[in-house]
Amino acid sequence: MNVSRALRVAAFSLAALLSGQAMAAGGPALVVELESGRVLHAERATDPWFPASITKLMTAYVALEKVKSGQIGMDTLLIVSDKAAALPPSKMGFKPGTEIRLDNALKIMMVKSANDVAATIAENIGGSIEGFSELMNAHARRLGMVSSHFANPHGLPDERNQTTARDMAILARALLLDFPEYRDLFDIGAIQFGRRIMRNTNGLIGRYPGADGMKTGFICSSGFNVVASATRNGRHLITVVLGAPSANERTIKAAELFDRGFSSKVNFTNPELTALPASANTTPPDMRPVICDRRGPMPQEDDAPVVAETDSNIPNLFSSEVMAFAGDTPDKPTRTVLGPRAAVQPERVWVGLNPPSEAELAAQAAAEAAAEQARRAKTKKAAAPKKDKAPAAEAAKDDTGTEAAATPEKKPAQANAPGKAQPRVSVTVKPVTGTAPKPPAKPAAPFDMKAKPPQKADAAGKPKAVAN
């Protein structure tokens, strides 16, 4: 092993150790009451962390501020650029030049967490990603998010991005208190674009009683993050969970924090968000070694279909080492179990200024069905095993190396060449009276080339209820 390789291995081992220690200590967590701003639970709440897609909450805040000031409207058309269209998933895959209204763009960004749509919002409002990032950071400073910095509007990996649980709670309160008329924007269970139905990655929506939205986020370096909101018996709480090891654990931990929060009371002894002590850490930990660089499948942003009821290895959230709820005991509480998601009616989103007509919806559905059928046929053809070809049927190559179409040997034609005797045909055909001899059967094609007809859209053109 050479020196450079040894150094890389040592650096990776150190990163894994530090990240493992961060995981063992439990990621940042916070519960705050919306109206009073008083903290019910704080766990490493001011530690710096990579925000991932909860960054999009700040993107939404900047856009809503522009609407509130009258500079733009919810029906303002945004144009997708080449740069936005080229971003990696999660994305909608809109082509450059596509026009989309701001309200539809915000819905897609909140539910689908589409990076291309977040960039489209940013470029059309701020002139560029850099210009919009300046607006994001200016609003963060004004709101008191002293430990946050945003380098892009979507949260894709960038070492300059960072935030804290405390700062995200401040942002969540500002969104809900400054723009009450747009609270429903963060509580959409699913959206439908054409035939595509996309559910919200927030595993609390439709499963936890009283959950009413906000945003999830995930990159390997951050782990699984969520800013969540829930209302019960007239009380409105905000919970922030950063660095969970999986989508399921993120959802369960947030649900447990809500359960504890709703069962506790707020009084003058509970500190305000601004009173939480600053962290000694200055840079976010890299969680990649324990989140993605481990054996097994790559973690997914969505919750698994069923949340396990058995206990996990996550640390005690309510130990004496953190600011726990009043009356908590040091024993680990029983894990919260969530049922399947309730059915929701997806909200229709579209491109262009006006919603599509029934005929346009049917045409779009047919086009999408045909495109999907063609994609499946192409995938099936690529996956089909190649049969060994007989030597006579192998493709010939011309002098340039280009494959020429192979033609089977035509013995009868050669037999009719002038100056040559007629040879016998090696295959004897037994004619049937009154019918022509049947030609030899053609070899079967490797797969069915006939595509199925596209599925028809429903007559009403309305989305169907889906389990979310």
ABEGO torsion letter per residue (X at the ends): XBAAAAAAAAAAAAAAAAAAAAAAAEBBBBBBBAAAGBBABBBGAABBBBAEAAAAAAAAAAAAAAAAAGABBAABBBBBBAAAAABBOBBAGBBBGBBBBAAAAAAAAAAAGBAAAAAAAAAAAAGBAAAAAAAAAAAAAAAGBAABBBABAAGBBBAABBBBAAAAAAAAAAAAAABAAAAAAAABABBBBEABBBBBABAABGABBGBAEEBBBBBAAAEBBBBBBBBBGGBBBBBBBBGBABAAAAAAAAAAAAAAAAABBBBAABBBAAABBBBABABBBBAAAAAAABBEBBBBABBBABBBABBBABBBAABAABBBBBGBBABBBBBBBBBBBBBBBBBBBBBEABBBBAAAAAAAAAAAAAAAAAAAAAAAAAABBBBBBBAAABBBBBAAGBBBBBBBBBAAAAAABBGBBBBBBABBBBBBBGBBBBBBBBBBBABBABBBBBBBBBAAGBBBBBBX
